[in-house]
Amino acid sequence: MKKLDIENFDDCFSVNFTEGQPICTLRNALQKIQVEIYADKSYPYLQVYTPPHRNSIAIENLSAVPDAFNNGLGLITLAPQTSKVFTASYKITSLN
């Protein structure tokens, strides 16, 4: 577990699906809210960025690592007339 108020992030994490779901949980005890991110195996990466002002956070499910067009890591190439489904959901809970 990492505390976002003391850590700085601009990182891509590999998701370990054997540890179960959710793949990420954000909890704010002061505002009494929790956000859980659930993703299928089509999203094996999680990008996390905390800007210097700390008023927000960016969290993004990724199917490949950043710059995959150039480095090929996780790049998915579809043949014409084919498709791929990516599924993610978010659960917001009030902490009482």
Biopython code that builds the backbone (N, CA, C, O; Angstrom):
import numpy as np
from Bio.PDB.StructureBuilder import StructureBuilder

atoms = [
    (1, "MET", "N", (0.849, -1.174, 0.000)),
    (1, "MET", "CA", (0.000, 0.000, 0.000)),
    (1, "MET", "C", (0.894, 1.236, 0.000)),
    (1, "MET", "O", (1.870, 1.321, 0.744)),
    (2, "LYS", "N", (0.540, 2.171, -0.838)),
    (2, "LYS", "CA", (1.281, 3.436, -0.934)),
    (2, "LYS", "C", (0.360, 4.576, -0.522)),
    (2, "LYS", "O", (-0.828, 4.569, -0.843)),
    (3, "LYS", "N", (0.912, 5.555, 0.189)),
    (3, "LYS", "CA", (0.153, 6.744, 0.570)),
    (3, "LYS", "C", (0.403, 7.829, -0.458)),
    (3, "LYS", "O", (1.538, 8.262, -0.660)),
    (4, "LEU", "N", (-0.667, 8.265, -1.106)),
    (4, "LEU", "CA", (-0.536, 9.233, -2.191)),
    (4, "LEU", "C", (-0.137, 10.614, -1.714)),
    (4, "LEU", "O", (0.372, 11.410, -2.503)),
    (5, "ASP", "N", (-0.353, 10.920, -0.445)),
    (5, "ASP", "CA", (0.004, 12.254, 0.027)),
    (5, "ASP", "C", (1.510, 12.408, 0.252)),
    (5, "ASP", "O", (2.002, 13.528, 0.389)),
    (6, "ILE", "N", (2.241, 11.294, 0.290)),
    (6, "ILE", "CA", (3.683, 11.388, 0.496)),
    (6, "ILE", "C", (4.484, 10.790, -0.660)),
    (6, "ILE", "O", (5.701, 10.967, -0.712)),
    (7, "GLU", "N", (3.842, 10.098, -1.575)),
    (7, "GLU", "CA", (4.511, 9.485, -2.724)),
    (7, "GLU", "C", (4.244, 10.308, -3.981)),
    (7, "GLU", "O", (3.198, 10.945, -4.106)),
    (8, "ASN", "N", (5.180, 10.290, -4.889)),
    (8, "ASN", "CA", (5.014, 10.898, -6.205)),
    (8, "ASN", "C", (5.012, 9.778, -7.231)),
    (8, "ASN", "O", (5.854, 8.882, -7.186)),
    (9, "PHE", "N", (4.059, 9.833, -8.160)),
    (9, "PHE", "CA", (3.950, 8.792, -9.164)),
    (9, "PHE", "C", (3.902, 9.381, -10.563)),
    (9, "PHE", "O", (3.237, 10.388, -10.807)),
    (10, "ASP", "N", (4.593, 8.760, -11.446)),
    (10, "ASP", "CA", (4.455, 8.893, -12.889)),
    (10, "ASP", "C", (4.945, 7.556, -13.427)),
    (10, "ASP", "O", (5.967, 7.469, -14.108)),
    (11, "ASP", "N", (4.173, 6.506, -13.093)),
    (11, "ASP", "CA", (4.636, 5.141, -13.266)),
    (11, "ASP", "C", (3.572, 4.249, -13.897)),
    (11, "ASP", "O", (2.371, 4.491, -13.779)),
    (12, "CYS", "N", (4.052, 3.220, -14.564)),
    (12, "CYS", "CA", (3.198, 2.183, -15.119)),
    (12, "CYS", "C", (3.464, 0.906, -14.328)),
    (12, "CYS", "O", (4.610, 0.475, -14.204)),
    (13, "PHE", "N", (2.411, 0.306, -13.798)),
    (13, "PHE", "CA", (2.525, -0.899, -12.994)),
    (13, "PHE", "C", (1.932, -2.090, -13.745)),
    (13, "PHE", "O", (0.900, -1.970, -14.405)),
    (14, "SER", "N", (2.589, -3.222, -13.638)),
    (14, "SER", "CA", (2.065, -4.461, -14.184)),
    (14, "SER", "C", (1.062, -5.026, -13.174)),
    (14, "SER", "O", (1.360, -5.114, -11.983)),
    (15, "VAL", "N", (-0.118, -5.404, -13.649)),
    (15, "VAL", "CA", (-1.170, -5.901, -12.773)),
    (15, "VAL", "C", (-0.976, -7.397, -12.549)),
    (15, "VAL", "O", (-0.794, -8.156, -13.500)),
    (16, "ASN", "N", (-1.018, -7.815, -11.286)),
    (16, "ASN", "CA", (-0.936, -9.229, -10.937)),
    (16, "ASN", "C", (-2.350, -9.729, -10.671)),
    (16, "ASN", "O", (-2.880, -9.546, -9.575)),
    (17, "PHE", "N", (-2.954, -10.352, -11.661)),
    (17, "PHE", "CA", (-4.340, -10.788, -11.532)),
    (17, "PHE", "C", (-4.509, -11.955, -10.565)),
    (17, "PHE", "O", (-5.627, -12.233, -10.133)),
    (18, "THR", "N", (-3.411, -12.649, -10.214)),
    (18, "THR", "CA", (-3.524, -13.750, -9.255)),
    (18, "THR", "C", (-3.805, -13.239, -7.844)),
    (18, "THR", "O", (-4.259, -13.995, -6.985)),
    (19, "GLU", "N", (-3.536, -11.957, -7.607)),
    (19, "GLU", "CA", (-3.832, -11.374, -6.300)),
    (19, "GLU", "C", (-5.295, -10.993, -6.172)),
    (19, "GLU", "O", (-5.734, -10.582, -5.097)),
    (20, "GLY", "N", (-6.060, -11.124, -7.252)),
    (20, "GLY", "CA", (-7.499, -10.857, -7.202)),
    (20, "GLY", "C", (-7.849, -9.426, -7.541)),
    (20, "GLY", "O", (-7.008, -8.628, -7.955)),
    (21, "GLN", "N", (-9.104, -9.135, -7.354)),
    (21, "GLN", "CA", (-9.649, -7.820, -7.687)),
    (21, "GLN", "C", (-10.055, -7.130, -6.396)),
    (21, "GLN", "O", (-10.342, -7.840, -5.432)),
    (22, "PRO", "N", (-10.101, -5.854, -6.298)),
    (22, "PRO", "CA", (-9.804, -4.853, -7.325)),
    (22, "PRO", "C", (-8.309, -4.747, -7.579)),
    (22, "PRO", "O", (-7.489, -5.164, -6.761)),
    (23, "ILE", "N", (-7.971, -4.175, -8.736)),
    (23, "ILE", "CA", (-6.550, -4.003, -9.052)),
    (23, "ILE", "C", (-5.977, -2.759, -8.401)),
    (23, "ILE", "O", (-4.761, -2.614, -8.277)),
    (24, "CYS", "N", (-6.867, -1.858, -7.983)),
    (24, "CYS", "CA", (-6.434, -0.629, -7.323)),
    (24, "CYS", "C", (-7.554, -0.132, -6.418)),
    (24, "CYS", "O", (-8.726, -0.175, -6.792)),
    (25, "THR", "N", (-7.193, 0.338, -5.235)),
    (25, "THR", "CA", (-8.155, 0.930, -4.313)),
    (25, "THR", "C", (-7.619, 2.273, -3.845)),
    (25, "THR", "O", (-6.483, 2.375, -3.382)),
    (26, "LEU", "N", (-8.447, 3.296, -3.971)),
    (26, "LEU", "CA", (-8.126, 4.626, -3.451)),
    (26, "LEU", "C", (-9.062, 4.893, -2.287)),
    (26, "LEU", "O", (-10.277, 4.737, -2.413)),
    (27, "ARG", "N", (-8.504, 5.292, -1.163)),
    (27, "ARG", "CA", (-9.323, 5.534, 0.020)),
    (27, "ARG", "C", (-8.954, 6.886, 0.611)),
    (27, "ARG", "O", (-7.779, 7.177, 0.833)),
    (28, "ASN", "N", (-9.973, 7.714, 0.865)),
    (28, "ASN", "CA", (-9.783, 9.001, 1.506)),
    (28, "ASN", "C", (-10.572, 8.968, 2.808)),
    (28, "ASN", "O", (-11.790, 9.142, 2.807)),
    (29, "ALA", "N", (-9.874, 8.743, 3.916)),
    (29, "ALA", "CA", (-10.532, 8.625, 5.214)),
    (29, "ALA", "C", (-11.161, 9.940, 5.663)),
    (29, "ALA", "O", (-12.187, 9.934, 6.344)),
    (30, "LEU", "N", (-10.551, 11.079, 5.283)),
    (30, "LEU", "CA", (-11.096, 12.372, 5.683)),
    (30, "LEU", "C", (-12.436, 12.656, 5.011)),
    (30, "LEU", "O", (-13.368, 13.143, 5.651)),
    (31, "GLN", "N", (-12.527, 12.350, 3.716)),
    (31, "GLN", "CA", (-13.781, 12.572, 2.989)),
    (31, "GLN", "C", (-14.684, 11.344, 3.024)),
    (31, "GLN", "O", (-15.790, 11.366, 2.485)),
    (32, "LYS", "N", (-14.214, 10.283, 3.652)),
    (32, "LYS", "CA", (-14.977, 9.042, 3.845)),
    (32, "LYS", "C", (-15.503, 8.481, 2.524)),
    (32, "LYS", "O", (-16.697, 8.238, 2.353)),
    (33, "ILE", "N", (-14.562, 8.287, 1.598)),
    (33, "ILE", "CA", (-14.921, 7.726, 0.294)),
    (33, "ILE", "C", (-13.828, 6.767, -0.165)),
    (33, "ILE", "O", (-12.648, 6.945, 0.134)),
    (34, "GLN", "N", (-14.257, 5.752, -0.894)),
    (34, "GLN", "CA", (-13.326, 4.771, -1.440)),
    (34, "GLN", "C", (-13.696, 4.493, -2.886)),
    (34, "GLN", "O", (-14.874, 4.377, -3.224)),
    (35, "VAL", "N", (-12.669, 4.387, -3.750)),
    (35, "VAL", "CA", (-12.876, 4.046, -5.156)),
    (35, "VAL", "C", (-12.062, 2.790, -5.448)),
    (35, "VAL", "O", (-10.864, 2.728, -5.170)),
    (36, "GLU", "N", (-12.737, 1.788, -6.017)),
    (36, "GLU", "CA", (-12.072, 0.547, -6.398)),
    (36, "GLU", "C", (-12.120, 0.412, -7.914)),
    (36, "GLU", "O", (-13.134, 0.714, -8.544)),
    (37, "ILE", "N", (-11.018, -0.042, -8.489)),
    (37, "ILE", "CA", (-10.937, -0.239, -9.932)),
    (37, "ILE", "C", (-10.828, -1.733, -10.208)),
    (37, "ILE", "O", (-9.950, -2.417, -9.682)),
    (38, "TYR", "N", (-11.735, -2.222, -11.042)),
    (38, "TYR", "CA", (-11.764, -3.619, -11.462)),
    (38, "TYR", "C", (-11.508, -3.663, -12.961)),
    (38, "TYR", "O", (-12.122, -2.904, -13.711)),
    (39, "ALA", "N", (-10.621, -4.531, -13.407)),
    (39, "ALA", "CA", (-10.312, -4.621, -14.834)),
    (39, "ALA", "C", (-10.132, -6.077, -15.228)),
    (39, "ALA", "O", (-9.679, -6.902, -14.435)),
    (40, "ASP", "N", (-10.499, -6.377, -16.476)),
    (40, "ASP", "CA", (-10.259, -7.734, -16.955)),
    (40, "ASP", "C", (-8.817, -7.849, -17.449)),
    (40, "ASP", "O", (-8.073, -6.869, -17.443)),
    (41, "LYS", "N", (-8.430, -9.049, -17.874)),
    (41, "LYS", "CA", (-7.044, -9.302, -18.253)),
    (41, "LYS", "C", (-6.631, -8.594, -19.535)),
    (41, "LYS", "O", (-5.463, -8.652, -19.921)),
    (42, "SER", "N", (-7.566, -7.929, -20.199)),
    (42, "SER", "CA", (-7.203, -7.113, -21.366)),
    (42, "SER", "C", (-6.455, -5.858, -20.946)),
    (42, "SER", "O", (-5.836, -5.187, -21.772)),
    (43, "TYR", "N", (-6.515, -5.545, -19.659)),
    (43, "TYR", "CA", (-5.817, -4.376, -19.106)),
    (43, "TYR", "C", (-4.743, -4.832, -18.120)),
    (43, "TYR", "O", (-4.951, -4.740, -16.910)),
    (44, "PRO", "N", (-3.612, -5.317, -18.600)),
    (44, "PRO", "CA", (-2.584, -5.826, -17.682)),
    (44, "PRO", "C", (-1.672, -4.754, -17.074)),
    (44, "PRO", "O", (-0.727, -5.077, -16.354)),
    (45, "TYR", "N", (-1.958, -3.479, -17.364)),
    (45, "TYR", "CA", (-1.123, -2.400, -16.832)),
    (45, "TYR", "C", (-1.994, -1.307, -16.224)),
    (45, "TYR", "O", (-3.137, -1.095, -16.630)),
    (46, "LEU", "N", (-1.427, -0.628, -15.249)),
    (46, "LEU", "CA", (-2.110, 0.492, -14.599)),
    (46, "LEU", "C", (-1.136, 1.662, -14.541)),
    (46, "LEU", "O", (-0.057, 1.555, -13.959)),
    (47, "GLN", "N", (-1.521, 2.770, -15.143)),
    (47, "GLN", "CA", (-0.697, 3.987, -15.141)),
    (47, "GLN", "C", (-1.199, 4.905, -14.034)),
    (47, "GLN", "O", (-2.400, 5.159, -13.932)),
    (48, "VAL", "N", (-0.285, 5.403, -13.205)),
    (48, "VAL", "CA", (-0.646, 6.291, -12.093)),
    (48, "VAL", "C", (0.229, 7.533, -12.165)),
    (48, "VAL", "O", (1.452, 7.449, -12.280)),
    (49, "TYR", "N", (-0.427, 8.692, -12.093)),
    (49, "TYR", "CA", (0.292, 9.969, -12.110)),
    (49, "TYR", "C", (-0.283, 10.892, -11.052)),
    (49, "TYR", "O", (-1.495, 11.092, -10.977)),
    (50, "THR", "N", (0.601, 11.452, -10.232)),
    (50, "THR", "CA", (0.205, 12.460, -9.248)),
    (50, "THR", "C", (0.893, 13.774, -9.621)),
    (50, "THR", "O", (2.121, 13.862, -9.597)),
    (51, "PRO", "N", (0.104, 14.797, -9.965)),
    (51, "PRO", "CA", (0.714, 16.086, -10.316)),
    (51, "PRO", "C", (1.254, 16.791, -9.080)),
    (51, "PRO", "O", (0.833, 16.487, -7.964)),
    (52, "PRO", "N", (2.166, 17.713, -9.258)),
    (52, "PRO", "CA", (2.767, 18.417, -8.118)),
    (52, "PRO", "C", (1.754, 19.144, -7.231)),
    (52, "PRO", "O", (1.979, 19.255, -6.026)),
    (53, "HIS", "N", (0.652, 19.640, -7.786)),
    (53, "HIS", "CA", (-0.303, 20.392, -6.967)),
    (53, "HIS", "C", (-1.111, 19.505, -6.025)),
    (53, "HIS", "O", (-1.691, 20.014, -5.066)),
    (54, "ARG", "N", (-1.169, 18.202, -6.266)),
    (54, "ARG", "CA", (-1.835, 17.215, -5.391)),
    (54, "ARG", "C", (-3.346, 17.405, -5.280)),
    (54, "ARG", "O", (-3.963, 16.843, -4.374)),
    (55, "ASN", "N", (-3.951, 18.169, -6.162)),
    (55, "ASN", "CA", (-5.405, 18.357, -6.146)),
    (55, "ASN", "C", (-6.131, 17.279, -6.933)),
    (55, "ASN", "O", (-7.360, 17.220, -6.923)),
    (56, "SER", "N", (-5.385, 16.435, -7.606)),
    (56, "SER", "CA", (-5.992, 15.387, -8.422)),
    (56, "SER", "C", (-5.012, 14.239, -8.585)),
    (56, "SER", "O", (-3.861, 14.313, -8.155)),
    (57, "ILE", "N", (-5.489, 13.187, -9.210)),
    (57, "ILE", "CA", (-4.657, 12.036, -9.542)),
    (57, "ILE", "C", (-5.166, 11.478, -10.861)),
    (57, "ILE", "O", (-6.365, 11.531, -11.136)),
    (58, "ALA", "N", (-4.278, 10.950, -11.668)),
    (58, "ALA", "CA", (-4.674, 10.300, -12.915)),
    (58, "ALA", "C", (-4.363, 8.816, -12.790)),
    (58, "ALA", "O", (-3.231, 8.429, -12.498)),
    (59, "ILE", "N", (-5.378, 7.990, -13.015)),
    (59, "ILE", "CA", (-5.213, 6.534, -13.002)),
    (59, "ILE", "C", (-5.859, 6.009, -14.266)),
    (59, "ILE", "O", (-7.014, 6.319, -14.558)),
    (60, "GLU", "N", (-5.114, 5.214, -15.012)),
    (60, "GLU", "CA", (-5.613, 4.750, -16.296)),
    (60, "GLU", "C", (-5.274, 3.275, -16.496)),
    (60, "GLU", "O", (-4.124, 2.867, -16.336)),
    (61, "ASN", "N", (-6.283, 2.484, -16.845)),
    (61, "ASN", "CA", (-6.049, 1.099, -17.248)),
    (61, "ASN", "C", (-5.411, 1.126, -18.628)),
    (61, "ASN", "O", (-5.838, 1.880, -19.502)),
    (62, "LEU", "N", (-4.394, 0.305, -18.820)),
    (62, "LEU", "CA", (-3.719, 0.266, -20.113)),
    (62, "LEU", "C", (-3.643, -1.168, -20.631)),
    (62, "LEU", "O", (-3.453, -2.109, -19.862)),
    (63, "SER", "N", (-3.794, -1.318, -21.944)),
    (63, "SER", "CA", (-3.624, -2.632, -22.562)),
    (63, "SER", "C", (-2.157, -2.880, -22.914)),
    (63, "SER", "O", (-1.765, -4.021, -23.159)),
    (64, "ALA", "N", (-1.359, -1.838, -22.942)),
    (64, "ALA", "CA", (0.068, -1.932, -23.234)),
    (64, "ALA", "C", (0.796, -0.836, -22.465)),
    (64, "ALA", "O", (0.180, 0.112, -21.979)),
    (65, "VAL", "N", (2.100, -0.977, -22.364)),
    (65, "VAL", "CA", (2.873, 0.040, -21.652)),
    (65, "VAL", "C", (2.928, 1.322, -22.483)),
    (65, "VAL", "O", (2.699, 1.281, -23.692)),
    (66, "PRO", "N", (3.229, 2.457, -21.852)),
    (66, "PRO", "CA", (3.358, 3.698, -22.621)),
    (66, "PRO", "C", (4.378, 3.550, -23.749)),
    (66, "PRO", "O", (5.381, 2.849, -23.614)),
    (67, "ASP", "N", (4.103, 4.215, -24.843)),
    (67, "ASP", "CA", (4.940, 4.211, -26.042)),
    (67, "ASP", "C", (5.009, 2.837, -26.711)),
    (67, "ASP", "O", (6.009, 2.494, -27.340)),
    (68, "ALA", "N", (3.932, 2.052, -26.567)),
    (68, "ALA", "CA", (3.902, 0.697, -27.132)),
    (68, "ALA", "C", (4.035, 0.685, -28.647)),
    (68, "ALA", "O", (4.517, -0.297, -29.211)),
    (69, "PHE", "N", (3.620, 1.752, -29.315)),
    (69, "PHE", "CA", (3.786, 1.795, -30.773)),
    (69, "PHE", "C", (5.264, 1.707, -31.153)),
    (69, "PHE", "O", (5.603, 1.172, -32.209)),
    (70, "ASN", "N", (6.133, 2.225, -30.302)),
    (70, "ASN", "CA", (7.568, 2.198, -30.595)),
    (70, "ASN", "C", (8.301, 1.042, -29.918)),
    (70, "ASN", "O", (9.197, 0.451, -30.523)),
    (71, "ASN", "N", (7.939, 0.701, -28.665)),
    (71, "ASN", "CA", (8.681, -0.354, -27.967)),
    (71, "ASN", "C", (8.033, -1.738, -28.096)),
    (71, "ASN", "O", (8.680, -2.743, -27.802)),
    (72, "GLY", "N", (6.766, -1.807, -28.532)),
    (72, "GLY", "CA", (6.101, -3.083, -28.772)),
    (72, "GLY", "C", (5.642, -3.825, -27.532)),
    (72, "GLY", "O", (5.050, -4.897, -27.656)),
    (73, "LEU", "N", (5.892, -3.297, -26.338)),
    (73, "LEU", "CA", (5.543, -3.995, -25.099)),
    (73, "LEU", "C", (4.032, -3.981, -24.858)),
    (73, "LEU", "O", (3.464, -2.966, -24.454)),
    (74, "GLY", "N", (3.400, -5.116, -25.111)),
    (74, "GLY", "CA", (1.963, -5.239, -24.919)),
    (74, "GLY", "C", (1.134, -4.770, -26.097)),
    (74, "GLY", "O", (-0.095, -4.789, -26.037)),
    (75, "LEU", "N", (1.791, -4.349, -27.170)),
    (75, "LEU", "CA", (1.078, -3.836, -28.332)),
    (75, "LEU", "C", (0.179, -4.912, -28.932)),
    (75, "LEU", "O", (0.617, -6.036, -29.179)),
    (76, "ILE", "N", (-1.061, -4.560, -29.158)),
    (76, "ILE", "CA", (-2.037, -5.458, -29.762)),
    (76, "ILE", "C", (-2.312, -4.959, -31.179)),
    (76, "ILE", "O", (-2.666, -3.797, -31.379)),
    (77, "THR", "N", (-2.149, -5.830, -32.139)),
    (77, "THR", "CA", (-2.423, -5.498, -33.529)),
    (77, "THR", "C", (-3.598, -6.344, -33.992)),
    (77, "THR", "O", (-3.551, -7.572, -33.928)),
    (78, "LEU", "N", (-4.635, -5.694, -34.452)),
    (78, "LEU", "CA", (-5.823, -6.398, -34.919)),
    (78, "LEU", "C", (-5.840, -6.458, -36.437)),
    (78, "LEU", "O", (-5.494, -5.498, -37.125)),
    (79, "ALA", "N", (-6.248, -7.603, -36.929)),
    (79, "ALA", "CA", (-6.432, -7.748, -38.370)),
    (79, "ALA", "C", (-7.684, -6.981, -38.774)),
    (79, "ALA", "O", (-8.558, -6.746, -37.940)),
    (80, "PRO", "N", (-7.783, -6.587, -40.040)),
    (80, "PRO", "CA", (-8.996, -5.890, -40.500)),
    (80, "PRO", "C", (-10.258, -6.704, -40.198)),
    (80, "PRO", "O", (-10.259, -7.932, -40.289)),
    (81, "GLN", "N", (-11.315, -6.004, -39.844)),
    (81, "GLN", "CA", (-12.626, -6.597, -39.554)),
    (81, "GLN", "C", (-12.648, -7.454, -38.283)),
    (81, "GLN", "O", (-13.553, -8.270, -38.111)),
    (82, "THR", "N", (-11.666, -7.281, -37.393)),
    (82, "THR", "CA", (-11.671, -7.985, -36.108)),
    (82, "THR", "C", (-11.821, -6.967, -34.988)),
    (82, "THR", "O", (-11.646, -5.766, -35.190)),
    (83, "SER", "N", (-12.143, -7.466, -33.818)),
    (83, "SER", "CA", (-12.326, -6.568, -32.672)),
    (83, "SER", "C", (-11.796, -7.228, -31.404)),
    (83, "SER", "O", (-11.519, -8.427, -31.373)),
    (84, "LYS", "N", (-11.665, -6.425, -30.377)),
    (84, "LYS", "CA", (-11.234, -6.891, -29.057)),
    (84, "LYS", "C", (-12.022, -6.102, -28.027)),
    (84, "LYS", "O", (-12.242, -4.900, -28.182)),
    (85, "VAL", "N", (-12.441, -6.781, -26.986)),
    (85, "VAL", "CA", (-13.238, -6.149, -25.942)),
    (85, "VAL", "C", (-12.360, -5.892, -24.717)),
    (85, "VAL", "O", (-11.606, -6.763, -24.284)),
    (86, "PHE", "N", (-12.472, -4.687, -24.170)),
    (86, "PHE", "CA", (-11.773, -4.298, -22.959)),
    (86, "PHE", "C", (-12.830, -3.913, -21.928)),
    (86, "PHE", "O", (-13.726, -3.122, -22.222)),
    (87, "THR", "N", (-12.730, -4.469, -20.724)),
    (87, "THR", "CA", (-13.751, -4.211, -19.712)),
    (87, "THR", "C", (-13.107, -3.743, -18.410)),
    (87, "THR", "O", (-12.169, -4.357, -17.903)),
    (88, "ALA", "N", (-13.632, -2.650, -17.889)),
    (88, "ALA", "CA", (-13.212, -2.144, -16.578)),
    (88, "ALA", "C", (-14.436, -1.559, -15.905)),
    (88, "ALA", "O", (-15.346, -1.063, -16.569)),
    (89, "SER", "N", (-14.453, -1.619, -14.586)),
    (89, "SER", "CA", (-15.545, -1.004, -13.831)),
    (89, "SER", "C", (-14.969, -0.358, -12.584)),
    (89, "SER", "O", (-13.871, -0.684, -12.133)),
    (90, "TYR", "N", (-15.742, 0.561, -12.048)),
    (90, "TYR", "CA", (-15.315, 1.347, -10.893)),
    (90, "TYR", "C", (-16.405, 1.289, -9.841)),
    (90, "TYR", "O", (-17.586, 1.446, -10.153)),
    (91, "LYS", "N", (-16.020, 1.069, -8.614)),
    (91, "LYS", "CA", (-16.977, 1.012, -7.505)),
    (91, "LYS", "C", (-16.626, 2.135, -6.536)),
    (91, "LYS", "O", (-15.502, 2.225, -6.042)),
    (92, "ILE", "N", (-17.606, 2.981, -6.281)),
    (92, "ILE", "CA", (-17.433, 4.094, -5.335)),
    (92, "ILE", "C", (-18.250, 3.791, -4.092)),
    (92, "ILE", "O", (-19.453, 3.543, -4.175)),
    (93, "THR", "N", (-17.593, 3.811, -2.941)),
    (93, "THR", "CA", (-18.234, 3.441, -1.691)),
    (93, "THR", "C", (-18.074, 4.561, -0.667)),
    (93, "THR", "O", (-16.997, 5.141, -0.523)),
    (94, "SER", "N", (-19.141, 4.850, 0.028)),
    (94, "SER", "CA", (-19.093, 5.795, 1.140)),
    (94, "SER", "C", (-18.613, 5.053, 2.377)),
    (94, "SER", "O", (-19.169, 4.014, 2.732)),
    (95, "LEU", "N", (-17.592, 5.574, 3.032)),
    (95, "LEU", "CA", (-17.059, 4.965, 4.249)),
    (95, "LEU", "C", (-17.714, 5.631, 5.457)),
    (95, "LEU", "O", (-17.532, 6.825, 5.694)),
    (96, "ASN", "N", (-18.441, 4.881, 6.184)),
    (96, "ASN", "CA", (-19.139, 5.442, 7.365)),
    (96, "ASN", "C", (-18.425, 5.135, 8.643)),
    (96, "ASN", "O", (-18.880, 5.533, 9.715)),
]
sb = StructureBuilder()
sb.init_structure("model")
sb.init_model(0)
sb.init_chain("A")
sb.init_seg("    ")
for serial, (resi, resn, name, xyz) in enumerate(atoms, 1):
    if name == "N":
        sb.init_residue(resn, " ", resi, " ")
    sb.init_atom(name, np.array(xyz, "f"), 0.0, 1.0, " ", f" {name:<3s}", serial, name[0])
structure = sb.get_structure()
